[in-house]
């Protein structure tokens, strides 16, 4: 139902919006498969998670800026970027439901009611819940509503490696839109900052960031598949399904836990991910997973800083490949993808918190 509303109402605001000025951004360095093109559509400081509202407003969270932005893409004119909230504690996550914008801010989830009618004078937020831990370490949260109508909220481990309370940390939880009904959906997750549901099976898939200080190549980040509630993915005892932690791994064997669906690059910092549900890209991309890889911060040679594609067949991940690269030039990065979002016209938006930008990738070539 929500996708059809986007398609009928929001599409008119999205199609035809011209690119924003980005003379300082070397978009010509971005490499894409044949037939694809990239353009800058808006400058948004420290842009992180994105959510599209019913009337076509794009809401964007931030990490360091402490603000949430509304982006209006106007046919025939430049995008309008308006801060609608400020002074928040790492409001990375945004989600939209029933006319309201939900925002994560470390220990709180806030709700801005009837927000699209009040962009010029945003309402005071309603506190949905303030019962999450206050830890800043892995405390920022990607949030999204699932097919069950519940709000899914990850709570990362407050450390690199430790044994935190398994009912409060290293989990993906879910709750009702009013903040009631908190329950743990999945455990054993060091830091998940992106998830989505397969449109065919309605099952949850999510990224997870592996631990640090085991060397350049261990452990890999992972893409995981939680086909049901109650699975444990191993943190802090086992990483990537087979790597026993050198400090805590003797306490539990790796075969006690659910293995990842796909190993990603080591330390690529896999963040936002979405299934491609549009019709603009060739059919080979339908129902496949795009992942924003934010990029390594402590590897001797940087990797990530790109958008990758995980191919899924028969409910299994069967391939992992680059899709959009070029934000990393040698050992210097000019951009860091943080989230991806499929638009009603089938194009793909990418947020970049380093460059402070929202890009759009479109398919312009011939294909099937």
N, C-alpha and C positions, 0 to 999 in steps of 0.2 A: 504494500500500500504506500509506504513512504517513498519508495523508488519511483512509483508512478506520479506522486505529487511533485517530486523533484523534476521529473521529465516534462510535466505539463505547465508548471508554474515557473520553476527556476530556470528553465532552458532559455527563455527569452532574455534573461539578464546576463547569460553567460556567453551565448553565441555572439560573435561579432565584437567582443570587447578587445580593444587594441592593446598591444603590449605596452608595458610601462617603460619609462626611460631607464636604461641600464648601461650607459656608455662605459662605465667602469668595470663591467662584468664581461669577461671574454667567452661569451656563449659559443663562439666559433670553435672553441676547444672541446666542446661536448661531443662525444662520439656516440652515435645511435645506429641501430640496424637500418638497412636501406628502406627508404620510404617514410621515415619518421623525421620530425622537425621539432625543435625546442624554441620557446620564446619566453621572455620575462613578462609577467602580467601585473605584478605588484611588488612594491618594496615594503616589507613588514619587518621591523626590527626583531631579531632573535626568533624568527618564526619556527614554531614547533608543530604540535598536532593541529590538524584542520578538521572542521566539521561544516557541512553544508546544511543550511536551514531551508525551510519550506519555500520561502519566497526568493531563494537564490543568494541570500547573504552568506558569505564565507566567513566563518569565525576561526581565529587563529590564536593559539596559546603561545606562551613564551617561557623561557627558563630564567634568564638573567634580567630581563626587562621588567618583570613583575606585572606585566600588563596583558590584557586580552584585547584583541583587535577585531573589528568588523570590517570586512572588505566587500565593497559593492562594485561589481564589474558591470560597467555601463556600456551598452551598445553605442559606438560612435564617440566615446569619450574615455578619458583615463580612469583607472580604478580609483575609488575613494577609500582611503584607509582611516578608520576612526577608532581611537582607543575607547573602549566601553567600560573598562575596569583597570585600576592601577593599585600599586602598593601591596600586591598579593605575594605570597610566598611560593615562588616557582609554579605559577599557574600553567603548567605544561599542557594538561589535558582538557579537551573540550568535547562535548557531546550535545546533540540537539534532540529534543523529544517534546511533542505536544505543545509547540510554541515557546518552549523554555530552553535556555542554554544552561548546561551543567558544566561547571569548571572545577578542576582539582587544584588544591593548594596545600600540598603536604598532608597535614592532618585533617583537612576539611574538604567537603564537597559543597559547593555553592550553587544556587540556582537563580537565574535571572529570568523572571517571568515575562511573557509577551514581548520579548526583546526586539523582534524585528520591527515592531511598531514604535519602539522607543530608543532608537539608536542615538538620536540627538540629545536625549535626556534619559540615560539608562536608569532602571530602577535599582533600589538598594537590594543586594542579594539576600536570598533566603538561605539559611544554613540547613542543608539537607542532613549532614552529619559532621561532627567534629571529633569523632572517636578513633580516628586512625593515629598511628604513632607519629610523634613529632620529629623523628630522626631525619636529618637532611641527607645522610648518606643513602643513596638509592631511594629517597623518599618522594621524588617527583613521579607523577602518575599519568600514563596514557589511559583514557577511559572510553568506554563505548557501550551502547545498549545492544544486548543480544537478541536473538529471535524470540526468546522467552519474555521479553519486555523488561528484563532486569538490567541494572547498571553493573558492568564488570569493572573491577578496580584492582590493579596489581599493587602489592606492597612488597618492595624489594628488601633484601637482607641489609641490615644496618652496618655492613662490614664488607671487606673483601672475602674473607673466609671465617666462619664462626658457626656456632650452633644456637641460633636465635629461637625464641618461642615459636613452635611450628604452627600455632593458631593465630599468630599476629604478624609474622614476617615470612618472606620467601614464598609468597602465595599469590594466587589470583583469587579474589573474593568476588561475591556478587551480592547485591541488595536491591530492594524495591526502590522505585523512583522517589518515594518519600523518606528513604533512609532506613526503613525497617527491614527486618528479615535478613540480616547479615549472615552469610555462610561462606565457608571456604569451598572453592570449586576445584582448585589444583594446588599441589604443594611441591616443594623441592625446587624452587625457581629463584635463582640468585637475583635477577633483575630483568623483568619482562617490561618492555616499553613499546609494545605493539602487538595487536591481535585482530583477528577477523574471523568470520564464520563462512565456511564453504556454502555457497548458495544452493548447492545440490543436496547436501546432507545436513546442513544446519549445525555442523560440528565445529568446535573451536580449534583454531590454529594460532600459534603465537611465537614470537621471537624471544630469545633469552640470551643475555650477555654472560659469557663465561668468566671465571675468576682470573685475576691478574697474578703476575710474578711466578709463573711456571715456565717462562721463556717465551720467545717470539712465536712459537708455533703450537703451543698448548695452553689451554684447551681451545677448541673451536667454539665460536658462537653456534647456536642451534636454532632451528625451526622445529617446533613441537606440535603435536596433534593430540588434543584431549577429546577423544570420542565420547567420553562420559565423565561424570563428576567423580572425584575421589582419587585420581591418579597422582602418583608421586614421581617427580622427574630427577630426584637424586641429590640435589644440593643439600648439605655441603659435603656429602660423602663420596659422590661419584659425579664426574663431569662427562658430558657428551656420550653417555651410555656405557663407556668402557674404561674411562680413566679414573682410577682410584685417587682420591685426594691424598697427597703425601702427609698431611697433618691429621686428617680425620677419617681417611678411607678404611682403616682397619675395623671401624665400628660397624660397617654395613657393606655387604658385597654389591657390586654393580648390578647383578642379576635380580636384585630385589626391586629395582626401579624400572619405570617406563623409559625406553630409549628414545632419542630424538627421531623425528621424521626425516631430518636432513641436517647434516653438519654443514655449517657455513665457514667462512674464513676465520682464522684465529684473530680475535681482538678487532674485528671489523666494526664492532658496536652496532649491531643490527637493531634498528628502532622500528618506526612505523611500517606496517605491512597491510596490504589489501588484496583480496581476490579481484581480478579484472572482470567486471560484470557488464562492461560496455559492449557496443557493437561497432565502434569505429575502427578498432585495430583488427588486423587479420584474424581469422578464426583460430589460428594456432595459439593465440594469446587468451582466448576466452576461458574463464574460470581458472586461470593460472595466478600465481602469487607474485606480486611486486614487493620488494623490500628496500627500504631506505637504509643504507649502511653509512652511518655517521662518520666512521673512520677511527683508526687506532690512535691512541694518545701516548702509549708507553712502549711501543714496539720499535726496535732499532731501525727497521725500514717500514715506513707507513704503508698500510693497505686499507681498503674500504673507500670511503669518500665517493660513493657511487650508488646507483640503483641496480639491483640484481633481480633476476627472475628465477623462481623455482617452479618447475613443471610438475603437475599433479595428474596422475592417471589412476583410475580405479581406486581412488581414495588413498593413494600413496605418492609420496614425493619421488620423482624419478630422474630429476635433473636440476642443476644449479649453474647459472651462467650470468655473465654481465649483460646489462641492458643499456644503461646510460653511464658513461665514464667521462673523465676529463676534469673533474673538480680538483683532482690531485695531479700536479705536474712535478714529476720527480719526487722530491721530499717536501714540496711546498704545496699547501692546499689553499685555494681561494674560495672554496665552498664546502659545506657539509650537509648533505641531505638528511632530513630528520623525519619526514613523513611523506606519504603518498595518498592520493585521494582520487577516485574515479568520478568523473563528472557526468551529468546527464547526457551530454553530447558524445560521450565515449572517450574524451581526452583524459589525460592523466596529469594531475597537479602534483608538484613536488615542492615541499617547503625546505628552506635552507637557512639555518640559524646563524651561520657564520657570515654569509653575504647579506642576510636580511632580505630574503627574496622569496617570491612564489613564482615558479616556472610552470609552463604548460607544455606537455608533449602531445603532439597530434600526429595522426597518420595521414600523410598526403600522397603516398605512392599508390601503386596498384598491387593488389594482392587478394588472397582469399583466405 
